[in-house]
């Protein structure tokens, strides 16, 4: 009988003990894989969504809330700011690009964002179908929005007032789908983009003083403020030089009603808060792995004592001491290999389950098919723990005295 096959047979000779050790080791490895997958995808998503954005300007309030609402679209904004703010920021010598955002409506839970084509330039997201809007009440859909809602080019839809799914629909102001973006796994996949003037036009019914005036389709947003008290929600800024990081946020905060949010600072705080949960999961995984290693050690030590007569017979049949010791080591290796496969499957399965939950909330994308850079370390970790637990029992097997075993009373 081959040594590997004999080791596998010995491993499952006590199925309850082997099953418990396998469960503990798989849970620990699965927790580590899950933390790697989720943390890496969150960091990659944050980096991707922040591309080209150096500062976010909104109404006075929490900088973290401004970041979450303006960049990741996971929170409600702190309020609106005058449209004239956009012209002031564009005229500032330290600002290279200022992209306005106007929030307030949604489409079945997906946020509708009034903006300019520059918003697409930030993330360099191309169109998969159609074209960009060139008039009010035209919309470009993110890939996830089009897929989940079954919308295609030429379809019409009515947005809902508010950022949830329970708002009143603007049935009298339908949008026409003119473009669909390519899927990039970014926040744009979950957005409905339109012109700033579309958002203003959709809300004219809520502002009678503005409703009397019809908006010219060819009117630029910078000139609208002269005729009507228009507002936007946020402005995404790109710096003209690194020196802007020092003076521009202070200048913005000094303006009445304006608040600056520096993504570099706020995302560092956000990742630290997420990191606290990661440390808890890592600690939990470490406890499970330690418990598994101790359990494997005890099981192999007990197995050595129970199989002394079998091992003595192997020695009598000509097996050298190292083969007898390797038999216990191979049991641990078989257990580690099986636990690695189950642990990785568990980690990816939990990541996929979390991704489904987040997708139902139109939140950050997490995929089960992502492969983390450090996942290859899980197999050596499992093998190292198993071999460490088997080291002392294997040494005892190597030092077995066959003559004493044969003379021992049974």
N, C-alpha and C positions, 0 to 999 in steps of 0.2 A: 504493500500500500504506500502510495506517495506521501511524503511528509505533509504537504499542504492539505491533502484530503484527510489525513489523520488528525491534523490540527483543527480542521473545520468540524469533523465529527466530535472531537473532544469538546469544542466550544459549545455545541448545541446538545451535549449530553445532559446538561442542566438548563433547560430552556428558560425557566423563570429567572434564574440568575443572569443568564446571557441577555435576556430581554430587558431586564432592569438596567444593566450596564449600557446596553445599546440605547435605551431611552434617555438616560442621563447624558451620555456623550452626544447624542444627536441633538438634544435640546440646547446644550451649551454651544455646540458648533452652529446650530441654526440661528441662535440669538446673535452670535457674532456676525454671521453672514447677513442677517437682516439689518443690523446696525450699519454695516459697511455699505450695503445697497442703498438704504434710505438716505444716509448722511451724504454719500457721494452724489446721489441724484439731486438732492436739495441744493448742495453747493454748486453743482454744475448748472442747475436751473437758475439759481440766483445770479451767477456770473453771466449767464446767457441773457437774462432779462434786463440786466443792468448795463448791457453793452451800449456805449455812446451817451450814457446819462451820468452827468457829474453832479447835478444839483436838481432838486425838485422844489418848486415854489408853490405854496398854497396859502389858504387862509390861516390866520393865527390858530394854533392848536398844537397837538402833539406831533413832533417830527416823525416818530415811528408810524403814526396813523397816516400821515401824508405819504410816506414811502409805501406803506402797504396798499393804500388806495390808488396811488398814482402810477406805481411801477408794477406791482404784482396783482392789483385789483382784487385784494382779499379783505378790504375793509371799506367802510363808508368814508367819504372825504370830510374834511373839517369845515367845509363851506365853499362859497364862491368868492372870486375876486373880480374886480372890474376888468373889462377887456382892454382898457387903456394900459393896464400893467404889462400886457404883452408887448406893446410898442415901446414902453420904457426899457424893458429887458432886452429887446432886440437892438435898441440903440446903445446899450451899455458897451463900452470898449472891451470889457473882459469876456463878453458873451459871443461865442462863435455860432451858436444855433439855439433857438428857443422854439419849442414845439408845444402848442396849446392842447389841452384836453378838456373836454366838456362832458361831465358825467351826469347821471340822473335817471336814465332809462335803461331798460333791459329787454331781452327777448327770451322768455321762458327760462329765466335764471342766468342767461349769458349777458354780460354787460355790453351796452351800446355806448360807443365812445365817439364823440365828435372831435375831429382833429384835422390835420393837414397831411398831405402825402409824405411830409418829412418824417412822420412817425414810423413809417415803414423803412425809411432809410436808416434809422437807428439800429435796427436788428438785421438789416439787409435781407428782408423776407420778400421773395418774388411771388408773383401771381402764378397760380396753377391754371386758372381759367379766367377768361373775361378781361376786364380792364378796371382802372381806378375810377372813382366817381368824378364827374365833371359838372355836377349840378346838385342842388339840394334834393333830399329824399331818395338818394341812391346809396347803396350799401355794399361793402366788401366784407365777406364772411371769413372768419378763421376756419381752418380745416376741420377742427373738432365740431364747431357750430354747424357747418354744412353737413357733416356726416351724421351727427346725432339728431338733427332736426329734419334731415332729408330735403334740404333746400338746394335748389340749383339755379343757374342763370335764368333771369327773367321772372322768377317767382316774386310774389309780393307778400309782405307781412306787416303787421302793426306792432310797434313796440309797446311796452307797458311802463307806466310812470313808476319810478322807484327802481331800486337795485335788487329787488326780490322778484318772486313770481306771482305775488298777489296784487300788484298795482293795477290801476285802471288802464285799459288799452287805449292808445291813440288811434282809434279805428278810422278817424277822418283824415289821418296823415299817414298813409301806408308807404313803406319803403319798397324799392325795387332792387333785387340782387343783380349787381353788374359785374361782380368779381368774386373769386374764391382764392384764398392764399394757399401756398404750399405748406404742408405740415412740417414744422420745425421743432416740435416738442417745447415750444416757448409759450409765453402768456398770450401772444397774438393768436394762437390756435383757438383760444376760448373767448375771443372778442368779436363784436360786430362793429366795424369801422364805417364812419360816414363823415360828411362835411360838417363843420361847425354850424353852418347855417341851417342844417337839417334839424339839429337839436333845438335851436331857437324857434324854428318854424313849428316843430311839434308841440312846443310849450306856449305858443301864442294864445291858445284857448284859455290857458291858466293866467294870462296877463292881459286883461282887456285893453289896457292903455297901449300896449304894443301891437295888439291884434289889428288895430285900425290900419296899420301900415303894412303893405305887402312888400316882401323882401325881393329885391332884384336878383335873379339867379347869377348874374355876372358881377355882382358887387363883392369887392374884396373885404375880408373881415376887419382889416385895419380901418376901413372907412365907415363901418357900421356904427361904431361908437359915437360918431358925430350926430347921427340921427336917432339913435335909440340907446337906452342904458343897458347895453349888453354885458353879460358876464361869462366868465369861463371858470373852470374848477381848479385846474393845475397847469403849471408850465414846466416842461422838462428842458433843462439847460445843458449845453455842452460848453466847456471852458475853451477860451481862445489860447490860454497859456497856463502853465502850472501855478503861476502867481495868483490866478483867480481863486484858487482854493483857500487862500488866506483872506482876501478882502471881500469877495463877492457875497458869501453867506452873511457876513456882518452887515454889509450894505443892505441886503434884502431884509434882514430882521429889523433894521432901523426904519423901514418904510411902514407907514400906518396900515395895519390889517394884514401884513404879509409875514409868512413864516418860511424859513429855508430848512430843507431837510437834506443832509449830506448822506448819500447812499453808502459811502465807504464806512462812515461811523455807525449808521443805523443798522446796516447788515451785519457788522461785527457784533453789535449788541444782540441782534436777532439770532445769529448763529451760536452765540454764547448761551442764550436761553435754550435753544434746541440742543446744544451740547450737554446741558445738565441732564436731560432725559437720556441722551446717548450714554453718559457715564453710568447712569443707573442700570441700563440694559447691559452694558459691558460688565459691571460688577455682578449682576445676576448671572451672566454667562460664565464668569470666572468661578463663581460658587458652584455652578452645575458641573463645570469641567473638573474642578477639584474633587467634588463628590464622586464623579465618574471615575477619576483616577484612583481614588481610595477604594472604591468598590471593585474595580478591576484587580487591584493589588490583593485585596482580601480573597476574591474569588479564585485567583490563580494560586495563591498560597494554600487555600483549602483544597483546590484540585490537585496540587502537588502531593499533599498528604494522602488524598484519597486514591491516587493512582501510583503509589510507590511500587506496588507489585507489578503493574503493567510496565512501568519504566525500567524496573529491574529485568523483566523479561526481554525488553528491547535491548538492554545492554548485553544480556547473555546471547542474543541472536547476532551480536556483532556491531550494534550501533555504537559509535563513539560518543563520549560525553557531550561534545558540542551539538550533536544532533538531538540528543535528549533535551538539552537546554533550549535549542532552537525551536523545539516543538511548542514550548510555552510562549516563546516570543512570537511565533507565527499565529498562535491563538489571538494574541493582542493585536497583531497586524490585521488579521481578518476582521476583528471587531472594529478597529479604527477605520479601515477602508469602507466597511458597510455604514458606519456612523457618519463618515464624511459625505457619502452619497445622500443619505437621508437628511443630514443637517443642511446641505446645500439646497435640496429640494424643499425642505421646510422653510429656509430663509427666503428663497425666491417665491414660494407660495404665499408667505405672509406679506412680502412686498407687493405681490400682485393683488392680494386682498385689500391692503391699504390703498393701493392705487385705485381700485374700484370705488372705495369709500370716498376718496378725495375727488375722483372724477364725478361722482354723483353730486358733490358740492361745488363743482367747477373750480377746484383748487389746484394746488401744485401737482404736476404729473409725476407719478411714480410707476415704474414698469417692472414686471417680473422678469423681463428678458434682458435687463441691464446686467452687465458683468463688471463687477467692481475690480479695481486694479489690484487690491490686496487679497482677493478671494483665493488665489493660488496658494496662499500661506496656510489655508485651513487644513489641507491634507498633511503637510509637514507638522502642523501643530497637533493634529489628532494622532499621527504616528509617534511623535515625540512623547506625548502623554502616555500612550499605551505602552510603548517600550520602556518608559521610565517606571511605570507601574509593574511591568513584567520583569524588570532587571533583577530584583532580589529573588523572586521565585525561580527564575531561570538559573541564577547562580547556585541556588540550593540544589536544583536538578543536576547541574554540572558536577557538583561535589558529592552526589549520592554514592554511598558505598554499597556495592551490589552484594558483597558477602554478608554484611550486617543485615541487609533486607531479607536475604534468603534464610538466615538463621533466626530472624525475629519470629516469635510465636504469633499465630494468627487466631 
